[in-house]
Amino acid sequence: MKINKITKINYTDNVYNLRIRSEDGLNHNYFANGLNVSNCHKVKAQSIKSILEKCTNSVYRFGLSGTIPKPETLDRLTLMSYTGPLITEVSASYLQSEGYVTKCRVQVIEMDYATEDVKQAFANISRTPSRKELFQMEQDFIIKSNERLNFIANVIGRSTKNSLVLFHRIEHGQKLYKLLREKFKKQIYYVDGGINADVRDMYKDKMEKRDDVILIASFGTFSTGISIKNIHNIFFTESFKSEIIVRQSIGRGLRLHKDKDLLTIIDFVDNFSYDGWDNYLYKHGKERQRIYKDQKFSYAVKQVKF
């Protein structure tokens, strides 16, 4: 579906912009003229559900989103129960083939850098009551690895044109920002939830006007709701398996730009597999590959040992 025309209308009633708690404090959920829910993947939030339940006299309910939850999930059922059945769905591959969004390719880099002793220790913990803490242990391990940090920084630093580098934990993002500033003479900026909105807008403006910018940003601030056309590369430096986060993050780079023919996604995966056992972060990577396959994105897997 393509919007051919936008017409301004005279509307004197109330329009409500409902903000949902998030890292950046922003979202795009609007209520007006009966009921209209935009970006309806957020509809699972209790605040929105409460409002919809009370709108018994609404004539129309519309839900629009680029990332409808997967079938046979609670989020999907919740969405349908409050906004009605799915009427139509347009795939990213269709939009790409029709020229509405940029084509993309995904390069998965499986990093094998932990010693055999570390891998064995993780595998052993998975068979003990402490396995509930294993995911956190893996996350702590990766951000303390200087080898991993250097490898990722070198890959990012060698990229051409503008890059969006996404991270989850502030400690990791700040380390990566500092190292990239030390190693490469590029326009490198950093954003997390504590950065003023005016500063973020300034960085976005620089990215639109230049072709040598590396923007290191938290998933919470730049994975959704940000429109920058001049993004050529996106790097996933920490693990996520949420389909909504993955697809929304990729969407940041799909916007058309006169100098962009292809969006490149670099997905870093931590492989600590040992003797038939697969670690959490590695399994997250496999789940993201399933998403790429479902969305018909071209992807390849490269294994790197260091």
C-alpha positions in Angstrom: 0.0 0.0 0.0 1.3 3.4 -1.0 0.1 6.8 0.3 -0.6 8.9 -2.8 -2.1 12.0 -1.2 -2.4 13.6 2.2 -5.1 16.1 2.7 -5.4 18.5 5.7 -8.8 18.4 7.3 -10.6 20.8 9.6 -10.9 18.9 12.9 -11.9 20.7 16.1 -12.2 17.8 18.5 -9.5 16.5 20.8 -6.4 14.6 19.5 -4.5 12.5 22.1 -0.9 11.5 21.9 -0.4 8.7 24.3 3.2 8.3 25.5 4.3 4.9 26.7 7.2 4.5 29.0 10.3 3.7 27.1 14.0 4.6 27.1 13.5 7.6 24.9 10.1 8.5 26.3 8.6 8.7 22.8 6.3 6.6 20.7 3.8 7.2 17.9 0.4 6.1 19.3 -2.4 8.6 18.5 -6.1 8.7 19.3 -8.5 10.9 17.4 -11.8 11.0 15.7 -13.3 7.9 17.2 -10.2 5.8 17.6 -7.0 5.3 15.7 -4.0 3.4 17.0 -0.8 3.9 15.1 2.2 1.5 15.6 -0.2 -1.0 17.1 2.5 -3.5 18.1 2.6 -1.4 21.3 -1.1 -2.2 21.9 -0.1 -5.0 24.4 0.8 -2.2 26.8 -1.6 -2.1 29.7 -2.2 1.7 29.3 -3.4 1.3 25.8 -5.6 -1.8 26.6 -7.2 0.2 29.4 -8.1 3.0 27.0 -9.4 0.7 24.3 -11.6 -1.2 26.7 -13.3 2.1 27.6 -13.9 3.3 24.0 -17.2 1.4 23.7 -18.7 4.0 21.4 -15.8 4.2 18.9 -17.0 3.7 15.3 -13.7 2.8 13.8 -10.6 1.1 15.1 -7.5 1.1 12.9 -4.1 -0.5 13.8 -1.0 0.2 11.7 2.4 -1.4 12.3 5.4 -2.6 10.4 5.9 -5.5 12.9 2.7 -7.4 13.7 3.4 -10.0 16.4 3.9 -13.6 15.2 0.8 -15.9 14.7 -0.2 -18.1 17.6 1.4 -15.8 20.2 -0.3 -14.0 23.1 0.7 -10.6 21.8 -1.0 -11.4 18.5 -4.2 -12.5 20.2 -4.2 -9.4 22.4 -3.7 -7.2 19.4 -6.6 -8.8 17.5 -8.9 -8.7 20.5 -8.6 -5.0 20.9 -8.2 -3.8 17.3 -9.9 -6.5 15.3 -8.6 -9.1 12.7 -5.7 -8.5 10.4 -7.1 -7.1 7.2 -4.0 -7.0 5.0 -0.3 -7.5 5.2 2.4 -6.3 2.9 5.8 -8.0 3.2 9.2 -6.2 3.2 10.3 -8.3 0.2 7.3 -7.1 -1.8 8.0 -3.4 -0.9 11.7 -4.0 -1.9 10.7 -5.6 -5.2 8.3 -2.7 -6.0 11.0 -0.1 -5.2 9.2 1.4 -2.1 12.1 0.5 0.2 15.8 -0.3 -0.2 17.0 -3.8 -0.8 19.2 -5.3 1.9 21.6 -8.0 2.6 22.6 -9.5 5.9 26.1 -10.7 6.8 26.1 -12.9 9.9 29.5 -13.1 11.6 29.7 -16.0 14.1 32.6 -15.1 16.4 34.5 -18.0 18.1 36.9 -16.5 20.6 36.3 -18.1 24.0 38.8 -20.6 25.2 37.8 -24.3 25.4 37.9 -24.0 29.2 35.4 -21.2 29.1 33.1 -23.0 26.7 33.2 -26.1 28.8 32.5 -24.1 32.0 29.4 -22.6 30.4 28.2 -26.0 29.2 28.7 -27.5 32.6 26.7 -24.6 34.2 23.8 -25.3 31.9 23.4 -28.7 33.6 23.2 -27.1 37.1 20.6 -25.1 39.0 22.7 -22.0 38.2 21.6 -22.3 34.5 19.0 -19.7 35.2 21.9 -17.2 35.5 23.7 -18.4 32.4 22.3 -15.9 30.0 23.5 -13.0 32.2 26.9 -14.7 32.6 27.2 -14.9 28.8 26.3 -11.2 28.5 28.8 -10.2 31.2 31.5 -12.3 29.5 31.2 -10.7 26.1 31.4 -7.1 27.2 34.5 -7.8 29.2 36.3 -9.3 26.2 38.8 -6.9 24.7 39.4 -9.3 21.7 35.7 -9.1 20.8 35.6 -5.3 21.3 38.6 -4.8 19.0 37.3 -7.2 16.3 33.9 -5.5 16.2 35.4 -2.0 16.2 37.7 -2.9 13.3 34.8 -4.2 11.2 32.7 -1.1 11.9 35.7 1.2 11.3 36.3 -0.3 7.9 32.7 0.3 6.7 32.0 3.0 4.1 29.3 5.6 4.2 27.0 6.1 7.2 26.6 3.4 9.8 24.1 2.9 12.7 25.7 0.8 15.4 23.1 -0.6 17.9 23.9 -1.8 21.4 21.9 -2.8 24.5 24.0 -2.1 27.6 25.4 1.4 28.1 28.7 0.0 29.4 29.3 -1.8 26.1 28.1 1.1 24.0 30.5 3.5 25.7 33.4 1.2 25.4 32.8 0.8 21.7 32.4 4.6 21.2 35.7 5.3 23.0 37.6 2.7 21.0 36.2 3.8 17.7 37.1 7.4 18.5 40.7 6.3 19.3 41.2 4.1 16.2 39.4 5.9 13.4 39.2 9.5 12.1 35.5 9.6 11.3 32.5 11.5 12.6 31.6 9.3 15.5 28.6 10.1 17.8 27.0 8.3 20.8 23.4 8.2 21.9 21.6 6.5 24.8 18.5 7.4 26.8 20.3 10.1 28.7 21.2 12.2 25.7 19.1 15.3 25.1 16.6 15.1 22.3 18.1 18.2 20.7 21.5 16.6 20.5 20.0 13.5 19.0 18.3 15.6 16.3 21.6 17.3 15.6 23.3 13.9 15.1 20.5 12.8 12.8 20.8 16.0 10.8 24.6 15.4 10.4 23.9 11.8 9.2 21.5 13.1 6.5 24.0 15.6 5.2 27.3 13.7 5.5 28.6 10.3 4.3 31.2 9.5 6.9 29.1 9.3 10.1 29.1 6.4 12.6 26.3 6.7 15.1 26.5 4.4 18.1 23.0 4.2 19.7 21.1 2.1 22.1 18.3 -0.1 20.8 15.9 1.8 23.0 16.6 5.1 21.4 17.1 4.3 17.7 15.6 0.9 16.9 12.1 2.3 16.4 10.5 5.5 15.4 13.6 7.1 13.9 13.6 8.3 10.3 17.1 8.7 8.7 17.3 8.0 5.0 21.0 8.2 4.7 21.9 5.0 6.6 23.9 2.5 4.6 25.0 0.0 7.3 23.4 -1.3 10.5 25.5 -3.3 13.0 23.9 -5.5 15.7 26.6 -5.6 18.4 24.6 -7.3 21.1 22.1 -10.1 21.0 18.4 -9.9 20.7 15.8 -12.5 19.5 12.7 -10.3 19.6 11.3 -10.3 16.1 9.8 -6.8 16.7 13.2 -5.3 17.8 15.0 -7.0 14.9 12.6 -6.0 12.2 12.1 -2.5 13.5 15.9 -2.0 13.7 16.3 -3.1 10.1 13.5 -0.7 9.2 15.7 2.2 10.2 17.8 1.6 7.1 15.2 0.6 4.5 14.2 4.2 3.7 15.1 5.2 0.1 18.0 7.6 -0.5 19.3 8.9 -3.8 22.8 7.5 -3.0 21.8 4.2 -1.6 21.2 1.0 -3.6 21.6 -1.5 -0.8 21.4 -1.6 3.0 24.0 -3.9 4.7 23.2 -5.5 8.0 26.1 -6.9 10.0 24.9 -9.3 12.8 27.6 -10.3 15.3 26.9 -13.7 17.0 28.8 -15.1 19.9 29.5 -18.8 19.5 30.5 -20.7 22.7 29.1 -24.0 21.6 30.7 -27.1 23.2 30.3 -30.8 22.7 26.8 -30.6 21.2 25.6 -27.8 23.6 24.7 -24.4 22.2 24.9 -21.2 24.2 22.0 -18.7 24.6 23.6 -15.9 22.4 24.3 -18.4 19.7 20.7 -19.6 19.8 19.5 -16.0 19.6 21.6 -15.6 16.4 19.9 -18.7 14.9 16.5 -17.2 15.8 17.4 -13.9 14.0 18.4 -16.0 11.0 15.0 -17.5 11.0 13.6 -13.9 10.9 15.8 -13.0 7.9 14.6 -16.1 6.1 11.0 -15.5 6.8 11.3 -11.9 5.6 13.2 -13.2 2.5 16.2 -11.1 3.2 19.4 -12.3 1.5 21.8 -13.4 4.2 25.1 -15.3 4.5 27.0 -16.7 7.5 30.7 -16.3 8.1 32.6 -18.0 10.8 35.5 -16.2 12.4 37.9 -17.5 15.0 40.2 -15.2 16.9 
